[in-house]
């Protein structure tokens, strides 16, 4: 992995630890996101998948709740990984994607329920964290 030095003196990128067991359950064992979230409640990708599934089924409040859970679990993980409340959270690092997807899902659901301040704040947080994630997820 290449590490890029921030020439402006900002914080280094934060890389969440991988959870190979959770990825294996989703992939090789074909467990549902709900089963994976129950077995690994700190694994934000499972919460993001639940949020996306609920949203696509028209269950916006449920999507909001799943996204918020994954978002908060992700914030806890980021802090444990040394994140100080700002700085890059690279999209290209696989373990970061669950948190970033939860952040986008939270923004999307907040917009749907009329939480305009939260909608704007979450999209800005995503853009500040990862331009790549913002471009990929804000459709």
Backbone bond lengths (Angstrom), bond angles and torsions (degrees), N, CA, C in turn:
res aa  C-N    CA-C-N  psi(-1)  N-CA   C-N-CA  omega(-1)  CA-C   N-CA-C  phi
1 X - - - 1.451 - - 1.521 108.01 -
2 X 1.310 116.67 136.91 1.450 121.94 177.72 1.521 109.00 -90.11
3 X 1.303 116.70 132.96 1.458 121.63 175.70 1.513 107.56 -107.04
4 X 1.316 115.39 127.02 1.453 120.73 -179.68 1.515 109.21 -99.63
5 X 1.294 117.30 128.15 1.466 123.03 178.08 1.514 109.06 -79.49
6 X 1.310 117.30 131.26 1.450 122.61 177.54 1.516 108.02 -79.21
7 X 1.318 116.97 110.88 1.457 121.54 -177.23 1.525 113.23 -73.47
8 X 1.316 117.45 -14.42 1.464 120.95 179.56 1.530 111.99 -90.69
9 X 1.305 117.48 -0.78 1.457 120.27 176.46 1.506 115.48 85.14
10 X 1.330 117.94 11.05 1.459 120.45 177.57 1.513 111.42 -76.86
11 X 1.313 116.53 179.25 1.463 120.12 -179.02 1.528 111.93 -66.54
12 X 1.315 115.33 150.96 1.457 120.83 174.37 1.525 109.31 -67.10
13 X 1.330 117.20 156.34 1.470 119.95 175.53 1.523 111.06 -60.48
14 X 1.312 115.85 146.09 1.453 121.47 176.87 1.521 108.77 -99.25
15 X 1.319 115.58 131.57 1.459 122.30 178.32 1.526 108.37 -120.10
16 X 1.318 115.98 113.55 1.458 120.13 177.90 1.523 110.35 -68.39
17 X 1.322 117.11 151.03 1.463 119.27 176.61 1.529 111.00 -68.98
18 X 1.319 115.48 147.37 1.464 121.39 177.35 1.524 109.98 -74.45
19 X 1.321 116.29 150.21 1.464 122.17 173.56 1.531 106.59 -121.81
20 X 1.309 115.75 83.59 1.467 121.11 -175.20 1.524 112.09 -61.05
21 X 1.320 117.08 -35.74 1.466 120.54 179.59 1.531 110.59 -61.97
22 X 1.319 117.78 -44.39 1.466 120.81 179.84 1.530 110.98 -65.35
23 X 1.322 117.48 -42.08 1.472 120.22 176.54 1.531 110.76 -61.62
24 X 1.326 116.71 -40.50 1.461 121.18 179.37 1.524 110.87 -63.03
25 X 1.332 116.45 -42.21 1.465 119.81 178.74 1.527 111.44 -61.79
26 X 1.326 116.73 -42.25 1.461 120.51 179.04 1.523 111.76 -67.56
27 X 1.328 116.46 -38.10 1.450 121.07 -175.10 1.508 113.80 -89.40
28 X 1.295 116.52 -81.54 1.472 122.70 -173.71 1.521 112.82 -59.86
29 X 1.310 117.32 -39.64 1.466 119.93 -175.83 1.524 112.98 -93.54
30 X 1.316 117.61 -5.11 1.471 123.15 177.44 1.525 113.25 52.10
31 X 1.323 116.00 39.73 1.465 119.99 175.70 1.523 108.73 -75.24
32 X 1.310 115.93 152.31 1.464 120.40 178.23 1.524 109.50 -74.32
33 X 1.339 116.54 157.89 1.466 118.62 175.28 1.532 112.41 -56.73
34 X 1.336 117.60 -34.42 1.466 120.25 178.90 1.531 110.70 -65.56
35 X 1.323 117.13 -40.78 1.459 120.44 178.35 1.528 110.84 -65.66
36 X 1.325 116.08 -39.04 1.462 120.00 -179.86 1.526 110.25 -70.13
37 X 1.339 117.82 -41.07 1.469 120.98 177.66 1.531 110.57 -62.50
38 X 1.322 116.88 -37.64 1.463 120.17 178.60 1.532 111.36 -67.68
39 X 1.325 116.27 -38.45 1.464 120.65 -179.38 1.522 112.72 -79.64
40 X 1.335 116.37 -30.23 1.471 122.65 -177.07 1.532 108.92 -136.44
41 X 1.334 118.08 73.68 1.473 120.58 -173.61 1.522 114.72 -64.33
42 X 1.321 118.65 -13.36 1.469 120.27 177.74 1.525 112.03 -91.13
43 X 1.328 118.30 -0.55 1.459 123.48 -177.21 1.531 109.52 -86.26
44 X 1.324 116.58 96.71 1.469 122.13 -172.87 1.518 113.78 -61.96
45 X 1.323 118.40 -28.52 1.460 119.41 -179.44 1.526 111.44 -60.14
46 X 1.326 118.00 -39.77 1.469 120.13 178.31 1.528 110.51 -62.01
47 X 1.329 117.39 -41.41 1.468 121.11 178.37 1.531 110.63 -65.88
48 X 1.325 117.27 -38.26 1.467 120.71 177.69 1.526 110.64 -63.61
49 X 1.315 116.36 -41.77 1.467 120.14 178.54 1.525 110.82 -64.57
50 X 1.332 116.96 -41.19 1.463 120.34 176.56 1.529 110.76 -62.87
51 X 1.328 116.72 -41.57 1.464 120.89 178.85 1.527 110.83 -62.74
52 X 1.326 116.66 -43.96 1.466 120.09 179.72 1.526 111.36 -65.29
53 X 1.333 116.77 -43.40 1.465 120.06 179.36 1.526 111.22 -61.40
54 X 1.326 116.71 -44.61 1.468 120.33 179.81 1.526 110.72 -64.14
55 X 1.322 116.74 -42.42 1.467 120.47 -179.70 1.526 110.55 -61.70
56 X 1.327 115.69 -46.75 1.471 120.08 -178.97 1.525 111.60 -63.23
57 X 1.325 117.80 -25.78 1.463 122.55 178.23 1.532 112.03 -88.83
58 X 1.338 117.13 2.69 1.460 120.91 178.12 1.518 114.64 84.22
59 X 1.321 117.52 12.48 1.471 121.80 -179.17 1.533 108.43 -100.89
60 X 1.327 114.87 76.50 1.464 121.35 -171.47 1.523 112.23 -66.51
61 X 1.308 117.98 -41.89 1.469 120.54 -179.50 1.527 110.16 -64.34
62 X 1.305 116.70 -40.96 1.463 120.94 176.78 1.540 109.76 -63.73
63 X 1.315 116.61 -41.91 1.461 121.21 177.61 1.522 110.24 -60.21
64 X 1.315 116.16 -44.47 1.465 121.73 178.27 1.534 110.56 -58.22
65 X 1.325 116.51 -44.94 1.470 120.72 -178.39 1.532 111.24 -65.69
66 X 1.308 117.44 -44.38 1.468 120.21 177.56 1.525 111.11 -62.35
67 X 1.340 115.97 -45.42 1.464 120.19 -179.20 1.525 111.12 -62.69
68 X 1.322 117.00 -41.52 1.466 120.48 179.88 1.530 110.70 -65.03
69 X 1.318 117.11 -39.77 1.465 120.34 178.07 1.524 110.17 -61.71
70 X 1.327 117.26 -50.05 1.462 121.06 -179.95 1.515 112.80 -63.97
71 X 1.322 116.14 -35.99 1.464 122.00 177.58 1.532 110.24 -62.27
72 X 1.327 116.55 -48.42 1.468 119.41 -178.44 1.529 111.79 -69.52
73 X 1.328 116.90 -38.11 1.462 118.99 175.07 1.521 110.18 -62.83
74 X 1.333 116.32 -38.45 1.464 120.87 177.71 1.520 112.70 -66.40
75 X 1.328 117.11 -40.93 1.466 119.58 176.73 1.527 110.77 -59.89
76 X 1.327 116.14 -42.62 1.470 119.70 177.44 1.523 110.71 -59.50
77 X 1.325 116.93 -45.05 1.464 121.57 -179.65 1.533 111.06 -65.10
78 X 1.319 116.73 -40.69 1.468 120.34 178.18 1.525 110.79 -61.11
79 X 1.315 116.60 -44.28 1.471 119.94 179.21 1.522 110.98 -62.45
80 X 1.340 116.77 -41.63 1.467 120.12 177.12 1.528 111.35 -63.51
81 X 1.340 116.57 -27.78 1.469 121.08 180.00 1.532 112.15 -86.15
82 X 1.342 117.51 4.24 1.455 121.09 175.46 1.515 116.01 101.04
83 X 1.314 117.98 1.77 1.463 122.09 179.31 1.522 109.19 -67.94
84 X 1.323 117.24 136.06 1.470 122.08 -176.07 1.529 113.45 -107.55
85 X 1.314 117.25 21.64 1.462 120.08 177.17 1.510 114.41 100.49
86 X 1.319 116.93 -2.47 1.468 120.85 175.66 1.522 108.44 -161.62
87 X 1.299 114.21 166.30 1.455 120.02 179.51 1.519 111.56 113.27
88 X 1.319 115.69 168.90 1.464 120.38 -174.53 1.528 113.38 -67.72
89 X 1.333 113.02 140.77 1.464 122.86 173.66 1.528 104.44 -127.68
90 X 1.321 117.55 87.26 1.468 121.12 -168.23 1.537 114.65 -61.89
91 X 1.314 115.00 130.39 1.464 123.43 176.21 1.518 111.18 -63.90
92 X 1.320 116.88 -35.11 1.465 119.20 -176.36 1.534 112.94 -67.63
93 X 1.312 118.10 -15.80 1.469 120.97 175.57 1.529 107.73 -84.44
94 X 1.316 117.24 113.61 1.469 123.00 -172.41 1.528 113.29 -51.21
95 X 1.304 117.92 -42.19 1.468 120.63 -176.06 1.528 112.63 -67.72
96 X 1.324 118.22 -20.40 1.470 121.28 178.48 1.523 112.39 -79.73
97 X 1.312 117.12 -20.09 1.467 120.50 -171.66 1.526 114.10 -64.00
98 X 1.316 117.95 -34.26 1.462 119.45 179.09 1.516 111.07 -61.58
99 X 1.338 116.46 -47.78 1.463 119.67 178.32 1.523 110.84 -61.07
100 X 1.327 117.00 -47.36 1.460 120.60 -177.70 1.527 111.40 -63.75
101 X 1.317 117.19 -37.77 1.468 120.50 176.03 1.527 111.07 -66.76
102 X 1.325 117.86 -38.01 1.469 120.17 176.26 1.518 110.89 -63.73
103 X 1.319 116.71 -40.43 1.460 120.82 178.62 1.523 110.63 -61.12
104 X 1.327 117.02 -44.02 1.471 120.89 177.92 1.527 111.00 -66.20
105 X 1.330 117.20 -41.59 1.466 120.84 179.26 1.524 110.93 -64.82
106 X 1.325 116.66 -36.98 1.460 120.42 177.05 1.523 110.47 -65.51
107 X 1.323 117.06 -43.19 1.466 120.54 177.25 1.521 110.51 -60.03
108 X 1.320 116.06 -47.89 1.475 121.65 -178.27 1.526 110.49 -58.80
109 X 1.338 116.98 -49.42 1.462 120.41 -178.22 1.524 111.33 -67.51
110 X 1.325 117.17 -38.42 1.468 120.11 177.42 1.521 110.49 -59.38
111 X 1.319 116.15 -42.28 1.468 119.51 177.21 1.516 112.02 -61.27
112 X 1.313 116.20 -40.07 1.470 121.17 -179.09 1.525 112.65 -65.34
113 X 1.327 117.03 -32.34 1.473 119.01 -177.77 1.532 112.02 -97.68
114 X 1.324 116.90 8.13 1.458 120.73 174.99 1.514 115.82 84.92
115 X 1.322 117.72 15.63 1.464 121.65 176.82 1.530 108.52 -87.85
116 X 1.315 116.18 73.48 1.458 121.69 -172.04 1.531 113.19 -61.57
117 X 1.317 117.69 -41.97 1.467 119.77 179.22 1.523 111.07 -61.36
118 X 1.332 116.35 -45.43 1.467 119.67 179.23 1.526 110.72 -66.22
119 X 1.312 116.51 -40.13 1.470 121.71 177.25 1.532 110.25 -54.74
120 X 1.322 116.61 -51.87 1.465 121.31 -178.22 1.534 111.59 -67.24
121 X 1.309 116.72 -42.55 1.468 121.84 -179.02 1.538 111.18 -62.25
122 X 1.324 116.60 -43.66 1.468 120.29 -179.39 1.524 111.67 -67.33
123 X 1.338 117.34 -42.81 1.474 118.21 177.81 1.520 110.89 -64.14
124 X 1.323 117.77 -38.23 1.465 119.97 178.64 1.524 110.83 -67.45
125 X 1.319 117.25 -40.11 1.460 121.97 177.36 1.535 109.43 -60.39
126 X 1.327 116.44 -43.70 1.464 120.06 178.66 1.528 110.68 -62.46
127 X 1.306 117.01 -46.21 1.470 121.08 -179.38 1.523 110.66 -62.66
128 X 1.336 117.33 -41.99 1.462 121.36 178.79 1.527 112.04 -66.63
129 X 1.324 116.67 -31.12 1.464 121.63 -177.79 1.519 112.50 -80.24
130 X 1.338 115.65 -39.69 1.461 120.28 -176.64 1.523 110.16 -160.38
131 X 1.319 115.87 107.93 1.466 120.60 176.30 1.530 110.13 -59.33
132 X 1.338 116.96 -36.88 1.462 121.50 -178.98 1.536 110.51 -64.70
133 X 1.325 116.68 -45.00 1.469 119.98 179.09 1.524 109.79 -64.28
134 X 1.310 117.33 -41.67 1.456 121.47 179.45 1.527 110.22 -59.09
135 X 1.333 116.69 -47.70 1.460 121.08 -179.59 1.532 111.12 -63.89
136 X 1.322 116.58 -37.49 1.460 121.42 -178.09 1.529 112.17 -74.40
137 X 1.322 118.02 -37.86 1.461 121.46 -169.28 1.519 115.23 -100.56
138 X 1.316 118.77 -20.36 1.482 119.62 -179.07 1.515 108.94 -92.06
139 X 1.293 114.41 88.53 1.475 120.34 -179.10 1.491 110.42 -115.72
